[in-house]
């Protein structure tokens, strides 16, 4: 029993390491050859876990070979356009200004219902809203809308938006994220002051607390609606000064 337990830990750790080495893409973002290798790895990993008659090395070696094969194919597809088309395929236009490209749709083994579902997932609900629809090599659809259906941007309206800022989550599910506090030059004392300011009894009640470079905070406690607090540091200081 202990042997099986130990083998499961070793194989699991090995597969996890190999998958991390292969990259962080999700299943829906993988190329066909990556999906195949991932599925084979998952299948091979179960054999030495359950069958103690298979030497552990014989279980790990095929996994290592598949990872090497993955890197070899990835390197080859970066260097050769021909091999890229062989292993990954190429994007296929399924809707053009002429309408639905039925032959291309048939080659992809898709029907009209599949196509309609895909454009709905891209937030377009009628074929006449789509100028081009392209099935990418990972199977996902990209949509270029018609001029009438395209959302307006700052360039269209002649306005200038401020550059986006990336918020840092400093409390997540009741736990302080110390590295994010350090990134923002904050301390645990800052979190305590926010809790006191907004009458939060304990940190476990906080679902999420994030803050960005503009001193804007997104705060939500369990069972309550979120709050967006601008200039949160200033609000805390004002409360402290008023007590004096």
C-alpha atoms as an extended CHARMM CRD file, in Angstrom:
* protein
*
       244  EXT
         1         1  UNK       CA              0.0000000000        0.0000000000        0.0000000000  PROA      1               0.0000000000
         2         2  UNK       CA              2.8160000000        2.4070000000        0.8950000000  PROA      2               0.0000000000
         3         3  UNK       CA              4.5390000000        1.5760000000       -2.4130000000  PROA      3               0.0000000000
         4         4  UNK       CA              1.4420000000        2.5660000000       -4.4010000000  PROA      4               0.0000000000
         5         5  UNK       CA              1.1020000000        5.7470000000       -2.3560000000  PROA      5               0.0000000000
         6         6  UNK       CA              4.7410000000        6.6550000000       -3.0170000000  PROA      6               0.0000000000
         7         7  UNK       CA              4.4720000000        5.8720000000       -6.7460000000  PROA      7               0.0000000000
         8         8  UNK       CA              1.4030000000        8.1010000000       -7.0970000000  PROA      8               0.0000000000
         9         9  UNK       CA              3.2400000000       11.0200000000       -5.4830000000  PROA      9               0.0000000000
        10        10  UNK       CA              6.3040000000       10.5390000000       -7.7040000000  PROA      10              0.0000000000
        11        11  UNK       CA              4.3200000000       10.2020000000      -10.9570000000  PROA      11              0.0000000000
        12        12  UNK       CA              2.0410000000       13.0950000000      -10.0830000000  PROA      12              0.0000000000
        13        13  UNK       CA              5.0080000000       15.3520000000       -9.2770000000  PROA      13              0.0000000000
        14        14  UNK       CA              6.7390000000       14.3060000000      -12.4990000000  PROA      14              0.0000000000
        15        15  UNK       CA              3.6970000000       14.9910000000      -14.6840000000  PROA      15              0.0000000000
        16        16  UNK       CA              3.1310000000       18.3340000000      -12.9610000000  PROA      16              0.0000000000
        17        17  UNK       CA              6.7670000000       19.2980000000      -13.5900000000  PROA      17              0.0000000000
        18        18  UNK       CA              6.5860000000       18.2500000000      -17.2490000000  PROA      18              0.0000000000
        19        19  UNK       CA              3.3480000000       20.1610000000      -17.8500000000  PROA      19              0.0000000000
        20        20  UNK       CA              4.8310000000       23.2660000000      -16.2340000000  PROA      20              0.0000000000
        21        21  UNK       CA              7.8580000000       22.9640000000      -18.5140000000  PROA      21              0.0000000000
        22        22  UNK       CA              5.5750000000       22.6890000000      -21.5340000000  PROA      22              0.0000000000
        23        23  UNK       CA              3.9690000000       26.0590000000      -20.7630000000  PROA      23              0.0000000000
        24        24  UNK       CA              0.8810000000       27.5470000000      -19.1320000000  PROA      24              0.0000000000
        25        25  UNK       CA             -1.5600000000       27.5310000000      -22.0060000000  PROA      25              0.0000000000
        26        26  UNK       CA             -5.0580000000       26.2820000000      -21.2430000000  PROA      26              0.0000000000
        27        27  UNK       CA             -6.5460000000       23.3150000000      -23.1010000000  PROA      27              0.0000000000
        28        28  UNK       CA             -8.6550000000       25.6290000000      -25.2870000000  PROA      28              0.0000000000
        29        29  UNK       CA             -5.5490000000       27.5620000000      -26.3370000000  PROA      29              0.0000000000
        30        30  UNK       CA             -3.4190000000       24.5540000000      -27.2970000000  PROA      30              0.0000000000
        31        31  UNK       CA             -2.4330000000       23.5780000000      -30.7970000000  PROA      31              0.0000000000
        32        32  UNK       CA             -3.6150000000       20.1150000000      -31.9500000000  PROA      32              0.0000000000
        33        33  UNK       CA             -0.2270000000       18.4540000000      -31.3650000000  PROA      33              0.0000000000
        34        34  UNK       CA             -0.1140000000       19.8930000000      -27.8320000000  PROA      34              0.0000000000
        35        35  UNK       CA             -3.5460000000       18.4720000000      -27.0200000000  PROA      35              0.0000000000
        36        36  UNK       CA             -2.4950000000       15.0340000000      -28.2990000000  PROA      36              0.0000000000
        37        37  UNK       CA              0.7030000000       15.0270000000      -26.2350000000  PROA      37              0.0000000000
        38        38  UNK       CA             -1.1700000000       16.1820000000      -23.1150000000  PROA      38              0.0000000000
        39        39  UNK       CA             -3.7960000000       13.4400000000      -23.4800000000  PROA      39              0.0000000000
        40        40  UNK       CA             -1.1450000000       10.7530000000      -24.0060000000  PROA      40              0.0000000000
        41        41  UNK       CA              0.7900000000       11.9720000000      -20.9520000000  PROA      41              0.0000000000
        42        42  UNK       CA             -2.3790000000       11.7550000000      -18.8560000000  PROA      42              0.0000000000
        43        43  UNK       CA             -3.0300000000        8.2130000000      -20.0970000000  PROA      43              0.0000000000
        44        44  UNK       CA              0.5450000000        6.9920000000      -19.6410000000  PROA      44              0.0000000000
        45        45  UNK       CA              0.7650000000        8.4380000000      -16.1360000000  PROA      45              0.0000000000
        46        46  UNK       CA             -2.0700000000        6.2450000000      -14.8590000000  PROA      46              0.0000000000
        47        47  UNK       CA             -0.3490000000        2.9630000000      -15.7720000000  PROA      47              0.0000000000
        48        48  UNK       CA              2.6210000000        3.0140000000      -13.3530000000  PROA      48              0.0000000000
        49        49  UNK       CA              0.3860000000        4.4920000000      -10.6600000000  PROA      49              0.0000000000
        50        50  UNK       CA             -1.9370000000        1.4960000000      -10.5740000000  PROA      50              0.0000000000
        51        51  UNK       CA              0.3370000000       -1.3330000000      -11.7750000000  PROA      51              0.0000000000
        52        52  UNK       CA              3.2370000000       -1.9180000000       -9.3960000000  PROA      52              0.0000000000
        53        53  UNK       CA              4.6690000000       -4.5410000000      -11.7910000000  PROA      53              0.0000000000
        54        54  UNK       CA              5.7390000000       -1.7130000000      -14.1200000000  PROA      54              0.0000000000
        55        55  UNK       CA              9.1350000000       -0.3210000000      -13.0370000000  PROA      55              0.0000000000
        56        56  UNK       CA              8.8690000000        3.3090000000      -12.0650000000  PROA      56              0.0000000000
        57        57  UNK       CA             11.5780000000        4.2990000000      -14.5430000000  PROA      57              0.0000000000
        58        58  UNK       CA              9.6360000000        2.6240000000      -17.3620000000  PROA      58              0.0000000000
        59        59  UNK       CA              6.6750000000        4.8110000000      -16.4410000000  PROA      59              0.0000000000
        60        60  UNK       CA              8.6140000000        8.0760000000      -16.2810000000  PROA      60              0.0000000000
        61        61  UNK       CA             10.7840000000        7.5420000000      -19.3840000000  PROA      61              0.0000000000
        62        62  UNK       CA              7.8950000000        7.6650000000      -21.9430000000  PROA      62              0.0000000000
        63        63  UNK       CA              6.6630000000       10.8720000000      -20.3040000000  PROA      63              0.0000000000
        64        64  UNK       CA             10.1110000000       12.4330000000      -20.6640000000  PROA      64              0.0000000000
        65        65  UNK       CA             10.2540000000       11.3720000000      -24.3190000000  PROA      65              0.0000000000
        66        66  UNK       CA              6.9040000000       13.0680000000      -24.9970000000  PROA      66              0.0000000000
        67        67  UNK       CA              8.0950000000       16.2920000000      -23.3720000000  PROA      67              0.0000000000
        68        68  UNK       CA             11.2510000000       16.2440000000      -25.5020000000  PROA      68              0.0000000000
        69        69  UNK       CA              9.0680000000       15.5990000000      -28.5510000000  PROA      69              0.0000000000
        70        70  UNK       CA              6.9180000000       18.5640000000      -27.5920000000  PROA      70              0.0000000000
        71        71  UNK       CA              9.9220000000       20.8800000000      -27.4390000000  PROA      71              0.0000000000
        72        72  UNK       CA             11.2490000000       19.5020000000      -30.7350000000  PROA      72              0.0000000000
        73        73  UNK       CA              7.9540000000       20.1600000000      -32.5260000000  PROA      73              0.0000000000
        74        74  UNK       CA              7.5840000000       23.6020000000      -30.9310000000  PROA      74              0.0000000000
        75        75  UNK       CA             11.1090000000       24.5630000000      -32.0060000000  PROA      75              0.0000000000
        76        76  UNK       CA             10.5280000000       23.2030000000      -35.5300000000  PROA      76              0.0000000000
        77        77  UNK       CA              7.2690000000       25.1040000000      -35.9640000000  PROA      77              0.0000000000
        78        78  UNK       CA              9.0100000000       28.3300000000      -34.9430000000  PROA      78              0.0000000000
        79        79  UNK       CA             11.6930000000       27.8140000000      -37.5740000000  PROA      79              0.0000000000
        80        80  UNK       CA              9.6650000000       26.3850000000      -40.4750000000  PROA      80              0.0000000000
        81        81  UNK       CA              6.4330000000       27.7770000000      -41.9240000000  PROA      81              0.0000000000
        82        82  UNK       CA              5.8070000000       24.4570000000      -43.6670000000  PROA      82              0.0000000000
        83        83  UNK       CA              6.0550000000       22.4570000000      -40.4410000000  PROA      83              0.0000000000
        84        84  UNK       CA              3.8980000000       25.0620000000      -38.7090000000  PROA      84              0.0000000000
        85        85  UNK       CA              1.1250000000       24.3760000000      -41.2120000000  PROA      85              0.0000000000
        86        86  UNK       CA              1.6390000000       20.6030000000      -40.8840000000  PROA      86              0.0000000000
        87        87  UNK       CA              1.4160000000       20.5010000000      -37.1000000000  PROA      87              0.0000000000
        88        88  UNK       CA             -0.8090000000       23.4960000000      -36.3290000000  PROA      88              0.0000000000
        89        89  UNK       CA             -2.7890000000       24.0190000000      -39.5060000000  PROA      89              0.0000000000
        90        90  UNK       CA             -3.7550000000       27.5030000000      -40.6040000000  PROA      90              0.0000000000
        91        91  UNK       CA             -6.5720000000       29.9450000000      -39.8310000000  PROA      91              0.0000000000
        92        92  UNK       CA             -9.7060000000       29.4000000000      -41.9030000000  PROA      92              0.0000000000
        93        93  UNK       CA            -12.1640000000       32.1200000000      -42.9230000000  PROA      93              0.0000000000
        94        94  UNK       CA            -15.7390000000       30.9110000000      -42.3790000000  PROA      94              0.0000000000
        95        95  UNK       CA            -17.5270000000       34.2560000000      -42.8610000000  PROA      95              0.0000000000
        96        96  UNK       CA            -16.3860000000       36.8750000000      -45.3680000000  PROA      96              0.0000000000
        97        97  UNK       CA            -18.0160000000       39.9680000000      -46.9070000000  PROA      97              0.0000000000
        98        98  UNK       CA            -19.6500000000       37.5240000000      -49.3510000000  PROA      98              0.0000000000
        99        99  UNK       CA            -21.3480000000       35.6730000000      -46.5000000000  PROA      99              0.0000000000
       100       100  UNK       CA            -20.8040000000       32.1870000000      -45.0660000000  PROA      100             0.0000000000
       101       101  UNK       CA            -17.9550000000       30.2900000000      -46.7190000000  PROA      101             0.0000000000
       102       102  UNK       CA            -19.7460000000       26.9630000000      -46.8040000000  PROA      102             0.0000000000
       103       103  UNK       CA            -16.8980000000       24.9150000000      -48.3150000000  PROA      103             0.0000000000
       104       104  UNK       CA            -14.5160000000       26.0320000000      -45.5690000000  PROA      104             0.0000000000
       105       105  UNK       CA            -17.1700000000       25.3210000000      -42.9640000000  PROA      105             0.0000000000
       106       106  UNK       CA            -17.6090000000       21.8050000000      -44.3410000000  PROA      106             0.0000000000
       107       107  UNK       CA            -13.8340000000       21.2010000000      -44.3490000000  PROA      107             0.0000000000
       108       108  UNK       CA            -13.8060000000       22.0580000000      -40.6290000000  PROA      108             0.0000000000
       109       109  UNK       CA            -16.6890000000       19.6440000000      -39.9930000000  PROA      109             0.0000000000
       110       110  UNK       CA            -18.8220000000       22.5050000000      -38.6860000000  PROA      110             0.0000000000
       111       111  UNK       CA            -22.4700000000       23.2260000000      -39.4020000000  PROA      111             0.0000000000
       112       112  UNK       CA            -24.4940000000       26.4340000000      -39.3660000000  PROA      112             0.0000000000
       113       113  UNK       CA            -25.6200000000       25.8760000000      -35.7780000000  PROA      113             0.0000000000
       114       114  UNK       CA            -21.9810000000       25.5350000000      -34.6690000000  PROA      114             0.0000000000
       115       115  UNK       CA            -21.1420000000       28.7440000000      -36.5020000000  PROA      115             0.0000000000
       116       116  UNK       CA            -24.0490000000       30.6430000000      -34.9720000000  PROA      116             0.0000000000
       117       117  UNK       CA            -23.1020000000       29.4460000000      -31.4860000000  PROA      117             0.0000000000
       118       118  UNK       CA            -19.4950000000       30.5640000000      -32.0320000000  PROA      118             0.0000000000
       119       119  UNK       CA            -20.4220000000       34.0950000000      -33.0880000000  PROA      119             0.0000000000
       120       120  UNK       CA            -22.7980000000       34.3660000000      -30.1160000000  PROA      120             0.0000000000
       121       121  UNK       CA            -19.8860000000       33.4860000000      -27.8340000000  PROA      121             0.0000000000
       122       122  UNK       CA            -18.0660000000       36.4430000000      -29.4300000000  PROA      122             0.0000000000
       123       123  UNK       CA            -21.0540000000       38.6930000000      -28.4960000000  PROA      123             0.0000000000
       124       124  UNK       CA            -22.5000000000       38.9830000000      -32.0130000000  PROA      124             0.0000000000
       125       125  UNK       CA            -25.9810000000       37.6570000000      -32.6260000000  PROA      125             0.0000000000
       126       126  UNK       CA            -26.5640000000       38.0440000000      -36.3470000000  PROA      126             0.0000000000
       127       127  UNK       CA            -24.4570000000       37.0770000000      -39.3500000000  PROA      127             0.0000000000
       128       128  UNK       CA            -24.8920000000       40.5430000000      -40.8530000000  PROA      128             0.0000000000
       129       129  UNK       CA            -22.9250000000       41.9990000000      -37.9140000000  PROA      129             0.0000000000
       130       130  UNK       CA            -19.8340000000       40.0190000000      -38.9270000000  PROA      130             0.0000000000
       131       131  UNK       CA            -17.4200000000       41.1690000000      -41.6330000000  PROA      131             0.0000000000
       132       132  UNK       CA            -15.0030000000       38.2870000000      -41.1230000000  PROA      132             0.0000000000
       133       133  UNK       CA            -15.0870000000       35.2400000000      -38.8660000000  PROA      133             0.0000000000
       134       134  UNK       CA            -11.9120000000       33.1880000000      -38.6640000000  PROA      134             0.0000000000
       135       135  UNK       CA            -11.3590000000       29.8300000000      -37.0000000000  PROA      135             0.0000000000
       136       136  UNK       CA             -7.8570000000       30.0290000000      -35.5330000000  PROA      136             0.0000000000
       137       137  UNK       CA             -5.4390000000       27.1250000000      -35.3570000000  PROA      137             0.0000000000
       138       138  UNK       CA             -6.3730000000       26.4480000000      -31.7120000000  PROA      138             0.0000000000
       139       139  UNK       CA            -10.0470000000       26.0580000000      -32.6750000000  PROA      139             0.0000000000
       140       140  UNK       CA            -11.2380000000       29.3940000000      -31.3070000000  PROA      140             0.0000000000
       141       141  UNK       CA            -13.0680000000       31.9540000000      -33.4100000000  PROA      141             0.0000000000
       142       142  UNK       CA            -11.9310000000       35.5170000000      -34.0480000000  PROA      142             0.0000000000
       143       143  UNK       CA            -14.5180000000       38.0090000000      -35.2880000000  PROA      143             0.0000000000
       144       144  UNK       CA            -14.0150000000       41.2580000000      -37.1670000000  PROA      144             0.0000000000
       145       145  UNK       CA            -17.3790000000       43.0700000000      -37.0220000000  PROA      145             0.0000000000
       146       146  UNK       CA            -18.8930000000       45.2780000000      -39.6860000000  PROA      146             0.0000000000
       147       147  UNK       CA            -18.4380000000       49.0270000000      -39.2880000000  PROA      147             0.0000000000
       148       148  UNK       CA            -21.9910000000       49.4150000000      -37.9550000000  PROA      148             0.0000000000
       149       149  UNK       CA            -21.5880000000       46.6610000000      -35.3620000000  PROA      149             0.0000000000
       150       150  UNK       CA            -18.0750000000       47.5800000000      -34.1880000000  PROA      150             0.0000000000
       151       151  UNK       CA            -17.8770000000       49.1060000000      -30.6900000000  PROA      151             0.0000000000
       152       152  UNK       CA            -16.6820000000       52.6880000000      -30.5840000000  PROA      152             0.0000000000
       153       153  UNK       CA            -13.2280000000       53.4490000000      -29.2050000000  PROA      153             0.0000000000
       154       154  UNK       CA            -11.4510000000       56.5130000000      -27.8880000000  PROA      154             0.0000000000
       155       155  UNK       CA             -9.9770000000       57.0090000000      -31.3590000000  PROA      155             0.0000000000
       156       156  UNK       CA            -13.4730000000       57.1320000000      -32.8700000000  PROA      156             0.0000000000
       157       157  UNK       CA            -14.7130000000       59.7330000000      -30.3980000000  PROA      157             0.0000000000
       158       158  UNK       CA            -11.5160000000       61.7980000000      -30.3760000000  PROA      158             0.0000000000
       159       159  UNK       CA            -11.0600000000       61.4310000000      -26.6210000000  PROA      159             0.0000000000
       160       160  UNK       CA             -7.9100000000       60.5050000000      -24.7560000000  PROA      160             0.0000000000
       161       161  UNK       CA             -8.2840000000       57.9430000000      -22.0120000000  PROA      161             0.0000000000
       162       162  UNK       CA             -5.7360000000       57.6340000000      -19.2180000000  PROA      162             0.0000000000
       163       163  UNK       CA             -3.4440000000       54.6100000000      -19.4310000000  PROA      163             0.0000000000
       164       164  UNK       CA             -4.8170000000       51.5420000000      -17.6320000000  PROA      164             0.0000000000
       165       165  UNK       CA             -3.3570000000       50.6160000000      -14.2660000000  PROA      165             0.0000000000
       166       166  UNK       CA             -3.0090000000       47.1070000000      -12.9260000000  PROA      166             0.0000000000
       167       167  UNK       CA             -4.5230000000       46.5800000000       -9.4680000000  PROA      167             0.0000000000
       168       168  UNK       CA             -2.7940000000       44.4300000000       -6.8650000000  PROA      168             0.0000000000
       169       169  UNK       CA             -4.8590000000       42.0680000000       -4.7360000000  PROA      169             0.0000000000
       170       170  UNK       CA             -3.6780000000       42.6350000000       -1.1680000000  PROA      170             0.0000000000
       171       171  UNK       CA             -6.3300000000       40.5120000000        0.5630000000  PROA      171             0.0000000000
       172       172  UNK       CA             -7.7580000000       37.4120000000       -1.0860000000  PROA      172             0.0000000000
       173       173  UNK       CA            -10.4080000000       35.2220000000        0.5390000000  PROA      173             0.0000000000
       174       174  UNK       CA             -9.5520000000       36.4250000000        4.0290000000  PROA      174             0.0000000000
       175       175  UNK       CA             -5.7740000000       36.1330000000        3.6380000000  PROA      175             0.0000000000
       176       176  UNK       CA             -3.2490000000       38.9650000000        3.2750000000  PROA      176             0.0000000000
       177       177  UNK       CA             -1.0560000000       38.7070000000        0.1870000000  PROA      177             0.0000000000
       178       178  UNK       CA              2.1970000000       39.9590000000        1.6730000000  PROA      178             0.0000000000
       179       179  UNK       CA              4.1640000000       40.1640000000       -1.5800000000  PROA      179             0.0000000000
       180       180  UNK       CA              1.4740000000       42.3840000000       -3.1150000000  PROA      180             0.0000000000
       181       181  UNK       CA              1.4510000000       44.6170000000       -0.0430000000  PROA      181             0.0000000000
       182       182  UNK       CA              5.2020000000       44.9770000000       -0.4180000000  PROA      182             0.0000000000
       183       183  UNK       CA              4.8530000000       45.8150000000       -4.1260000000  PROA      183             0.0000000000
       184       184  UNK       CA              2.5090000000       48.6720000000       -3.2240000000  PROA      184             0.0000000000
       185       185  UNK       CA              4.7520000000       49.8350000000       -0.3350000000  PROA      185             0.0000000000
       186       186  UNK       CA              2.0020000000       48.9880000000        2.1510000000  PROA      186             0.0000000000
       187       187  UNK       CA              1.9290000000       47.0760000000        5.4120000000  PROA      187             0.0000000000
       188       188  UNK       CA             -0.5390000000       44.9550000000        7.3400000000  PROA      188             0.0000000000
       189       189  UNK       CA             -1.2960000000       48.0800000000        9.3840000000  PROA      189             0.0000000000
       190       190  UNK       CA             -2.7740000000       49.6850000000        6.2460000000  PROA      190             0.0000000000
       191       191  UNK       CA             -5.2180000000       46.7760000000        5.8720000000  PROA      191             0.0000000000
       192       192  UNK       CA             -6.2110000000       47.1040000000        9.5320000000  PROA      192             0.0000000000
       193       193  UNK       CA             -6.9020000000       50.8110000000        9.0570000000  PROA      193             0.0000000000
       194       194  UNK       CA             -9.1230000000       50.0770000000        6.0460000000  PROA      194             0.0000000000
       195       195  UNK       CA            -10.9980000000       47.4630000000        8.0720000000  PROA      195             0.0000000000
       196       196  UNK       CA            -11.5320000000       49.9540000000       10.8860000000  PROA      196             0.0000000000
       197       197  UNK       CA            -12.6320000000       52.6850000000        8.4820000000  PROA      197             0.0000000000
       198       198  UNK       CA            -15.2540000000       50.4880000000        6.8140000000  PROA      198             0.0000000000
       199       199  UNK       CA            -16.3490000000       48.6040000000        9.9500000000  PROA      199             0.0000000000
       200       200  UNK       CA            -15.0000000000       45.2040000000        8.9460000000  PROA      200             0.0000000000
       201       201  UNK       CA            -14.7420000000       43.1040000000       12.0980000000  PROA      201             0.0000000000
       202       202  UNK       CA            -12.2630000000       40.4620000000       10.9680000000  PROA      202             0.0000000000
       203       203  UNK       CA            -10.0930000000       39.8350000000        7.9250000000  PROA      203             0.0000000000
       204       204  UNK       CA            -11.8610000000       36.5240000000        7.2300000000  PROA      204             0.0000000000
       205       205  UNK       CA            -14.9000000000       38.6060000000        6.2040000000  PROA      205             0.0000000000
       206       206  UNK       CA            -13.0240000000       40.1170000000        3.2400000000  PROA      206             0.0000000000
       207       207  UNK       CA            -13.5540000000       38.3520000000       -0.0750000000  PROA      207             0.0000000000
       208       208  UNK       CA            -11.2170000000       40.6400000000       -1.9990000000  PROA      208             0.0000000000
       209       209  UNK       CA             -9.3330000000       43.8730000000       -1.3930000000  PROA      209             0.0000000000
       210       210  UNK       CA             -7.2810000000       45.3120000000       -4.2480000000  PROA      210             0.0000000000
       211       211  UNK       CA             -5.5800000000       48.6390000000       -4.7610000000  PROA      211             0.0000000000
       212       212  UNK       CA             -3.9630000000       50.2550000000       -7.8010000000  PROA      212             0.0000000000
       213       213  UNK       CA             -1.3580000000       52.9320000000       -8.4070000000  PROA      213             0.0000000000
       214       214  UNK       CA             -4.0490000000       55.6230000000       -8.4380000000  PROA      214             0.0000000000
       215       215  UNK       CA             -4.9690000000       54.7490000000       -4.8280000000  PROA      215             0.0000000000
       216       216  UNK       CA             -8.2940000000       53.2880000000       -5.9520000000  PROA      216             0.0000000000
       217       217  UNK       CA             -9.5120000000       50.3070000000       -3.9850000000  PROA      217             0.0000000000
       218       218  UNK       CA            -11.9210000000       47.5230000000       -4.8980000000  PROA      218             0.0000000000
       219       219  UNK       CA            -13.3500000000       46.0380000000       -1.7130000000  PROA      219             0.0000000000
       220       220  UNK       CA            -15.9200000000       43.3270000000       -1.1990000000  PROA      220             0.0000000000
       221       221  UNK       CA            -16.8670000000       41.5470000000        1.9920000000  PROA      221             0.0000000000
       222       222  UNK       CA            -18.6850000000       38.2400000000        2.1520000000  PROA      222             0.0000000000
       223       223  UNK       CA            -22.3930000000       38.4910000000        1.4460000000  PROA      223             0.0000000000
       224       224  UNK       CA            -22.2450000000       42.1880000000        0.5240000000  PROA      224             0.0000000000
       225       225  UNK       CA            -21.9710000000       44.2740000000       -2.6280000000  PROA      225             0.0000000000
       226       226  UNK       CA            -18.5380000000       45.4660000000       -3.6840000000  PROA      226             0.0000000000
       227       227  UNK       CA            -17.3100000000       49.0400000000       -3.0990000000  PROA      227             0.0000000000
       228       228  UNK       CA            -14.9670000000       51.1060000000       -5.2330000000  PROA      228             0.0000000000
       229       229  UNK       CA            -13.1320000000       53.6250000000       -3.0360000000  PROA      229             0.0000000000
       230       230  UNK       CA            -11.1380000000       56.4170000000       -4.6410000000  PROA      230             0.0000000000
       231       231  UNK       CA             -8.2170000000       57.9800000000       -2.7490000000  PROA      231             0.0000000000
       232       232  UNK       CA             -8.5470000000       55.3840000000       -0.0190000000  PROA      232             0.0000000000
       233       233  UNK       CA             -5.3000000000       56.4140000000        1.7180000000  PROA      233             0.0000000000
       234       234  UNK       CA             -6.5460000000       59.9860000000        1.9860000000  PROA      234             0.0000000000
       235       235  UNK       CA             -9.8750000000       58.8400000000        3.4340000000  PROA      235             0.0000000000
       236       236  UNK       CA             -8.0840000000       56.8540000000        6.1330000000  PROA      236             0.0000000000
       237       237  UNK       CA             -5.8630000000       59.7890000000        7.0340000000  PROA      237             0.0000000000
       238       238  UNK       CA             -8.8520000000       62.1150000000        7.2100000000  PROA      238             0.0000000000
       239       239  UNK       CA            -10.5920000000       59.8480000000        9.6760000000  PROA      239             0.0000000000
       240       240  UNK       CA             -7.4910000000       59.6860000000       11.8370000000  PROA      240             0.0000000000
       241       241  UNK       CA             -7.1000000000       63.4610000000       11.7580000000  PROA      241             0.0000000000
       242       242  UNK       CA            -10.7540000000       64.0220000000       12.6630000000  PROA      242             0.0000000000
       243       243  UNK       CA            -10.3710000000       61.9290000000       15.8120000000  PROA      243             0.0000000000
       244       244  UNK       CA             -7.6170000000       64.2030000000       16.9710000000  PROA      244             0.0000000000
